[in-house]
Amino acid sequence: MACKNAAPTRPRFDQLPLHAGDPKVSAWGLWGEDDELGSLNMLKNERVKEAVREVRTGERIALK
């Protein structure tokens, strides 16, 4: 039985749902057609809570 807080498992590379027109090594559609988070779906609440303990200054850095 899987833990309810366990991260979803990733398929092997050869199992990725590649579609015509997608970049060669993309995994677009892996978490559904309307997904906008991608691999961020792998983060669970407990991991985010642990990461907050590492914050020292609160400085934000733009990712462009």
N, CA, C and O atoms as a Tinker XYZ file with bonds, in Angstrom:
   256  protein
     1  N      0.844000   -1.192000    0.000000    73     2
     2  CA     0.000000    0.000000    0.000000    64     1     3
     3  C      0.879000    1.241000    0.000000    63     2     4     5
     4  O      1.803000    1.340000    0.807000    81     3
     5  N      0.609000    2.185000   -0.888000    73     3     6
     6  CA     1.407000    3.395000   -0.998000    64     5     7
     7  C      1.044000    4.380000    0.108000    63     6     8     9
     8  O     -0.114000    4.491000    0.512000    81     7
     9  N      2.044000    5.079000    0.577000    73     7    10
    10  CA     1.833000    6.131000    1.574000    64     9    11
    11  C      1.069000    7.276000    0.916000    63    10    12    13
    12  O      1.395000    7.658000   -0.208000    81    11
    13  N      0.073000    7.827000    1.579000    73    11    14
    14  CA    -0.733000    8.875000    0.961000    64    13    15
    15  C      0.068000   10.147000    0.707000    63    14    16    17
    16  O     -0.328000   10.960000   -0.127000    81    15
    17  N      1.180000   10.336000    1.403000    73    15    18
    18  CA     2.012000   11.517000    1.207000    64    17    19
    19  C      3.219000   11.235000    0.321000    63    18    20    21
    20  O      4.070000   12.104000    0.132000    81    19
    21  N      3.294000   10.033000   -0.216000    73    19    22
    22  CA     4.433000    9.687000   -1.059000    64    21    23
    23  C      4.364000   10.438000   -2.382000    63    22    24    25
    24  O      3.282000   10.664000   -2.926000    81    23
    25  N      5.521000   10.819000   -2.889000    73    23    26
    26  CA     5.578000   11.488000   -4.180000    64    25    27
    27  C      5.204000   10.510000   -5.281000    63    26    28    29
    28  O      5.493000    9.318000   -5.184000    81    27
    29  N      4.559000   11.014000   -6.333000    73    27    30
    30  CA     4.249000   10.125000   -7.450000    64    29    31
    31  C      5.540000    9.598000   -8.059000    63    30    32    33
    32  O      6.572000   10.268000   -8.016000    81    31
    33  N      5.483000    8.425000   -8.612000    73    31    34
    34  CA     6.677000    7.874000   -9.233000    64    33    35
    35  C      6.757000    8.325000  -10.674000    63    34    36    37
    36  O      5.736000    8.522000  -11.333000    81    35
    37  N      7.972000    8.488000  -11.162000    73    35    38
    38  CA     8.183000    8.882000  -12.543000    64    37    39
    39  C      8.325000    7.638000  -13.400000    63    38    40    41
    40  O      8.913000    6.647000  -12.968000    81    39
    41  N      7.792000    7.682000  -14.605000    73    39    42
    42  CA     7.970000    6.542000  -15.500000    64    41    43
    43  C      9.405000    6.517000  -16.032000    63    42    44    45
    44  O     10.126000    7.513000  -15.965000    81    43
    45  N      9.796000    5.377000  -16.553000    73    43    46
    46  CA    11.097000    5.295000  -17.223000    64    45    47
    47  C     11.047000    6.199000  -18.451000    63    46    48    49
    48  O      9.968000    6.528000  -18.943000    81    47
    49  N     12.213000    6.596000  -18.942000    73    47    50
    50  CA    12.275000    7.494000  -20.085000    64    49    51
    51  C     11.506000    6.930000  -21.280000    63    50    52    53
    52  O     10.814000    7.669000  -21.981000    81    51
    53  N     11.628000    5.640000  -21.506000    73    51    54
    54  CA    10.950000    5.053000  -22.667000    64    53    55
    55  C      9.431000    4.944000  -22.468000    63    54    56    57
    56  O      8.718000    4.543000  -23.388000    81    55
    57  N      8.938000    5.293000  -21.291000    73    55    58
    58  CA     7.499000    5.278000  -21.023000    64    57    59
    59  C      6.882000    6.671000  -21.041000    63    58    60    61
    60  O      5.679000    6.814000  -20.824000    81    59
    61  N      7.688000    7.702000  -21.297000    73    59    62
    62  CA     7.172000    9.069000  -21.296000    64    61    63
    63  C      6.127000    9.247000  -22.389000    63    62    64    65
    64  O      6.251000    8.672000  -23.470000    81    63
    65  N      5.100000   10.040000  -22.109000    73    63    66
    66  CA     4.026000   10.240000  -23.069000    64    65    67
    67  C      4.399000   11.271000  -24.135000    63    66    68    69
    68  O      3.803000   12.347000  -24.187000    81    67
    69  N      5.363000   10.958000  -24.972000    73    67    70
    70  CA     5.797000   11.899000  -26.004000    64    69    71
    71  C      4.749000   12.000000  -27.102000    63    70    72    73
    72  O      4.123000   11.009000  -27.478000    81    71
    73  N      4.570000   13.210000  -27.608000    73    71    74
    74  CA     3.590000   13.481000  -28.661000    64    73    75
    75  C      4.297000   14.148000  -29.838000    63    74    76    77
    76  O      5.320000   14.809000  -29.657000    81    75
    77  N      3.769000   13.981000  -31.007000    73    75    78
    78  CA     4.338000   14.630000  -32.188000    64    77    79
    79  C      4.412000   16.136000  -31.942000    63    78    80    81
    80  O      3.441000   16.747000  -31.495000    81    79
    81  N      5.561000   16.724000  -32.234000    73    79    82
    82  CA     5.746000   18.161000  -32.045000    64    81    83
    83  C      6.348000   18.540000  -30.708000    63    82    84    85
    84  O      6.801000   19.674000  -30.552000    81    83
    85  N      6.375000   17.636000  -29.731000    73    83    86
    86  CA     7.006000   17.921000  -28.436000    64    85    87
    87  C      8.525000   17.879000  -28.602000    63    86    88    89
    88  O      9.028000   17.167000  -29.471000    81    87
    89  N      9.263000   18.634000  -27.780000    73    87    90
    90  CA    10.721000   18.512000  -27.802000    64    89    91
    91  C     11.127000   17.061000  -27.546000    63    90    92    93
    92  O     10.403000   16.320000  -26.881000    81    91
    93  N     12.274000   16.659000  -28.068000    73    91    94
    94  CA    12.718000   15.263000  -28.045000    64    93    95
    95  C     12.685000   14.617000  -26.666000    63    94    96    97
    96  O     12.232000   13.479000  -26.543000    81    95
    97  N     13.147000   15.296000  -25.631000    73    95    98
    98  CA    13.229000   14.671000  -24.306000    64    97    99
    99  C     12.242000   15.284000  -23.311000    63    98   100   101
   100  O     12.497000   15.297000  -22.107000    81    99
   101  N     11.129000   15.785000  -23.810000    73    99   102
   102  CA    10.146000   16.401000  -22.921000    64   101   103
   103  C      9.273000   15.347000  -22.264000    63   102   104   105
   104  O      9.226000   14.195000  -22.695000    81   103
   105  N      8.601000   15.757000  -21.237000    73   103   106
   106  CA     7.616000   14.898000  -20.576000    64   105   107
   107  C      6.299000   15.656000  -20.483000    63   106   108   109
   108  O      5.531000   15.468000  -19.540000    81   107
   109  N      6.043000   16.516000  -21.469000    73   107   110
   110  CA     4.815000   17.289000  -21.464000    64   109   111
   111  C      3.630000   16.337000  -21.442000    63   110   112   113
   112  O      3.600000   15.350000  -22.177000    81   111
   113  N      2.672000   16.636000  -20.610000    73   111   114
   114  CA     1.487000   15.806000  -20.506000    64   113   115
   115  C      1.594000   14.718000  -19.461000    63   114   116   117
   116  O      0.622000   14.004000  -19.215000    81   115
   117  N      2.753000   14.575000  -18.839000    73   115   118
   118  CA     2.948000   13.516000  -17.852000    64   117   119
   119  C      1.957000   13.634000  -16.703000    63   118   120   121
   120  O      1.459000   12.623000  -16.206000    81   119
   121  N      1.665000   14.875000  -16.274000    73   119   122
   122  CA     0.733000   15.081000  -15.167000    64   121   123
   123  C     -0.609000   15.611000  -15.657000    63   122   124   125
   124  O     -1.348000   16.214000  -14.879000    81   123
   125  N     -0.931000   15.404000  -16.903000    73   123   126
   126  CA    -2.209000   15.833000  -17.452000    64   125   127
   127  C     -2.052000   16.971000  -18.435000    63   126   128   129
   128  O     -1.067000   17.709000  -18.406000    81   127
   129  N     -3.014000   17.100000  -19.285000    73   127   130
   130  CA    -2.969000   18.098000  -20.364000    64   129   131
   131  C     -2.937000   19.541000  -19.859000    63   130   132   133
   132  O     -2.303000   20.395000  -20.478000    81   131
   133  N     -3.611000   19.821000  -18.744000    73   131   134
   134  CA    -3.700000   21.196000  -18.244000    64   133   135
   135  C     -2.675000   21.523000  -17.163000    63   134   136   137
   136  O     -2.722000   22.605000  -16.577000    81   135
   137  N     -1.753000   20.607000  -16.893000    73   135   138
   138  CA    -0.778000   20.814000  -15.825000    64   137   139
   139  C      0.182000   21.943000  -16.171000    63   138   140   141
   140  O      0.650000   22.037000  -17.306000    81   139
   141  N      0.476000   22.798000  -15.197000    73   139   142
   142  CA     1.436000   23.882000  -15.371000    64   141   143
   143  C      2.613000   23.772000  -14.403000    63   142   144   145
   144  O      3.515000   24.608000  -14.438000    81   143
   145  N      2.619000   22.765000  -13.548000    73   143   146
   146  CA     3.671000   22.631000  -12.545000    64   145   147
   147  C      4.801000   21.707000  -12.966000    63   146   148   149
   148  O      5.937000   21.884000  -12.525000    81   147
   149  N      4.517000   20.743000  -13.793000    73   147   150
   150  CA     5.555000   19.798000  -14.200000    64   149   151
   151  C      6.125000   19.052000  -13.007000    63   150   152   153
   152  O      5.380000   18.495000  -12.201000    81   151
   153  N      7.439000   19.042000  -12.896000    73   151   154
   154  CA     8.110000   18.292000  -11.830000    64   153   155
   155  C      7.807000   18.821000  -10.435000    63   154   156   157
   156  O      8.054000   18.130000   -9.447000    81   155
   157  N      7.277000   20.030000  -10.340000    73   155   158
   158  CA     6.894000   20.542000   -9.021000    64   157   159
   159  C      5.792000   19.698000   -8.405000    63   158   160   161
   160  O      5.563000   19.764000   -7.197000    81   159
   161  N      5.098000   18.893000   -9.230000    73   159   162
   162  CA     4.107000   17.966000   -8.699000    64   161   163
   163  C      4.759000   16.941000   -7.781000    63   162   164   165
   164  O      4.073000   16.318000   -6.971000    81   163
   165  N      6.060000   16.758000   -7.894000    73   163   166
   166  CA     6.777000   15.791000   -7.070000    64   165   167
   167  C      6.958000   16.289000   -5.636000    63   166   168   169
   168  O      7.191000   15.487000   -4.731000    81   167
   169  N      6.854000   17.604000   -5.418000    73   167   170
   170  CA     7.039000   18.157000   -4.072000    64   169   171
   171  C      5.809000   17.899000   -3.220000    63   170   172   173
   172  O      4.681000   18.150000   -3.645000    81   171
   173  N      6.031000   17.409000   -2.049000    73   171   174
   174  CA     4.943000   17.181000   -1.096000    64   173   175
   175  C      5.050000   18.199000    0.033000    63   174   176   177
   176  O      6.114000   18.775000    0.260000    81   175
   177  N      3.955000   18.415000    0.733000    73   175   178
   178  CA     3.904000   19.421000    1.792000    64   177   179
   179  C      5.018000   19.252000    2.819000    63   178   180   181
   180  O      5.603000   20.240000    3.263000    81   179
   181  N      5.314000   18.027000    3.198000    73   179   182
   182  CA     6.339000   17.785000    4.214000    64   181   183
   183  C      7.710000   18.272000    3.746000    63   182   184   185
   184  O      8.473000   18.824000    4.539000    81   183
   185  N      8.029000   18.072000    2.460000    73   183   186
   186  CA     9.321000   18.499000    1.921000    64   185   187
   187  C      9.409000   20.020000    1.881000    63   186   188   189
   188  O     10.457000   20.588000    2.185000    81   187
   189  N      8.321000   20.680000    1.509000    73   187   190
   190  CA     8.308000   22.141000    1.477000    64   189   191
   191  C      8.481000   22.683000    2.891000    63   190   192   193
   192  O      9.224000   23.642000    3.100000    81   191
   193  N      7.808000   22.084000    3.855000    73   191   194
   194  CA     7.922000   22.518000    5.248000    64   193   195
   195  C      9.364000   22.374000    5.741000    63   194   196   197
   196  O      9.867000   23.246000    6.449000    81   195
   197  N     10.026000   21.282000    5.372000    73   195   198
   198  CA    11.434000   21.099000    5.736000    64   197   199
   199  C     12.299000   22.179000    5.108000    63   198   200   201
   200  O     13.214000   22.691000    5.754000    81   199
   201  N     12.024000   22.533000    3.857000    73   199   202
   202  CA    12.828000   23.527000    3.147000    64   201   203
   203  C     12.710000   24.905000    3.783000    63   202   204   205
   204  O     13.668000   25.678000    3.772000    81   203
   205  N     11.547000   25.215000    4.335000    73   203   206
   206  CA    11.344000   26.519000    4.965000    64   205   207
   207  C     12.333000   26.726000    6.108000    63   206   208   209
   208  O     12.729000   27.860000    6.381000    81   207
   209  N     12.729000   25.670000    6.767000    73   207   210
   210  CA    13.692000   25.789000    7.876000    64   209   211
   211  C     15.049000   26.301000    7.408000    63   210   212   213
   212  O     15.838000   26.795000    8.213000    81   211
   213  N     15.326000   26.184000    6.102000    73   211   214
   214  CA    16.601000   26.632000    5.546000    64   213   215
   215  C     16.620000   28.129000    5.235000    63   214   216   217
   216  O     17.687000   28.696000    5.001000    81   215
   217  N     15.453000   28.773000    5.231000    73   215   218
   218  CA    15.366000   30.194000    4.892000    64   217   219
   219  C     16.045000   31.015000    5.981000    63   218   220   221
   220  O     15.787000   30.838000    7.171000    81   219
   221  N     16.927000   31.924000    5.540000    73   219   222
   222  CA    17.643000   32.775000    6.501000    64   221   223
   223  C     17.290000   34.250000    6.343000    63   222   224   225
   224  O     17.139000   34.957000    7.339000    81   223
   225  N     17.154000   34.729000    5.090000    73   223   226
   226  CA    16.955000   36.167000    4.882000    64   225   227
   227  C     15.606000   36.514000    4.268000    63   226   228   229
   228  O     15.130000   37.633000    4.456000    81   227
   229  N     14.986000   35.620000    3.559000    73   227   230
   230  CA    13.737000   35.915000    2.877000    64   229   231
   231  C     13.947000   36.580000    1.540000    63   230   232   233
   232  O     12.975000   36.917000    0.865000    81   231
   233  N     15.200000   36.782000    1.133000    73   231   234
   234  CA    15.493000   37.399000   -0.164000    64   233   235
   235  C     14.921000   36.542000   -1.296000    63   234   236   237
   236  O     15.065000   35.319000   -1.304000    81   235
   237  N     14.264000   37.219000   -2.261000    73   235   238
   238  CA    13.709000   36.524000   -3.418000    64   237   239
   239  C     14.604000   36.732000   -4.613000    63   238   240   241
   240  O     15.190000   37.802000   -4.773000    81   239
   241  N     14.717000   35.739000   -5.441000    73   239   242
   242  CA    15.550000   35.815000   -6.638000    64   241   243
   243  C     14.658000   35.491000   -7.831000    63   242   244   245
   244  O     14.011000   34.444000   -7.863000    81   243
   245  N     14.625000   36.395000   -8.812000    73   243   246
   246  CA    13.801000   36.182000  -10.009000    64   245   247
   247  C     14.423000   35.096000  -10.872000    63   246   248   249
   248  O     15.630000   35.086000  -11.114000    81   247
   249  N     13.583000   34.191000  -11.327000    73   247   250
   250  CA    14.017000   33.143000  -12.255000    64   249   251
   251  C     13.475000   33.501000  -13.628000    63   250   252   253
   252  O     12.281000   33.353000  -13.889000    81   251
   253  N     14.342000   33.967000  -14.495000    73   251   254
   254  CA    13.894000   34.414000  -15.828000    64   253   255
   255  C     14.357000   33.451000  -16.879000    63   254   256
   256  O     14.083000   33.650000  -18.063000    81   255
